[in-house]
Amino acid sequence: MVDGSTVMSEAEVSRALEELQTLERLLADLQARLITIQRSIVEHEEAVKVVEEIKKAGGRLKLMVPIGAGAFAEASLESVEKLTVNLGAGVYGLKSLDDAQQLLTRRSQNLQALYDSLSKRAGEYSARMEELRRFLGAVLAAQPRQGT
């Protein structure tokens, strides 16, 4: 006959293992999202810098324009007063250089806030996973060794 503490312990171990596996999946997904968000932040920051360079150059600027598959074409901007900017949901609109720069900066800041929030959550998941691993390690250490 099995006593109640053993059954409870087995149930706790089972729940801890399930939670650990779930957290591992969630953390992996979160880490992939964080990488994507970080890339987007860098892309936005680089775009803000290019807009600043366009403003400094008075619209006259030589650029390397990606045409795909790692190939670039040299191009010259003669005059730029407005940029076409993704406004969201696949909608594009014309914005002045200042407005485009403000929009890109605001998006970068929002992405950074999201990155910080998700990083915090990832830290919480990691801490909980460590607690679960310690618990499972203690349970394993407390089990009588077979064959001794």
C-alpha positions, 0 to 999 in steps of 0.5 A: 500500500502506498502512503499519501505522501508518496502519492502527493510527491509523485503528483507534485513531481508530475506537475513540476515536470509538466510546468518545466516543459511548458516553460521551456517551450514558452521561453524558447518562443519568447527568445525567438520573439526577442531576437526578431524585436531586436532586429526590428529595433536596429532596423528602425534606429538605422532608418532614423540615422539615414533620415538624419543624414538626408536632412543634413545633406539637404536631400543630396546623398549617394546611397547603396540601394539593395536590389535583392539577393545581396546585390546593391545599386548605387543611387543618388538622391537629388531632393527628398522632401517626403518619404513613403512610410509604412503606417501599419496594416500594409498601408503606406503614406507620404511623410515629411522627413521630420514626421518620418523620423519622429514616427520611426523613433516612436516605433523604435521606442515602443519596440524597446519597451516591448523588448524590455517587458518580454525580457523581464518575462523571460527572466521570470520564466528562467527563475521559475524553471530554476526553482522547478529544477532544484525541486526535481533535483531534491526529489531525485536526491531523496529517493533511495538508491537502487542496487545499494 
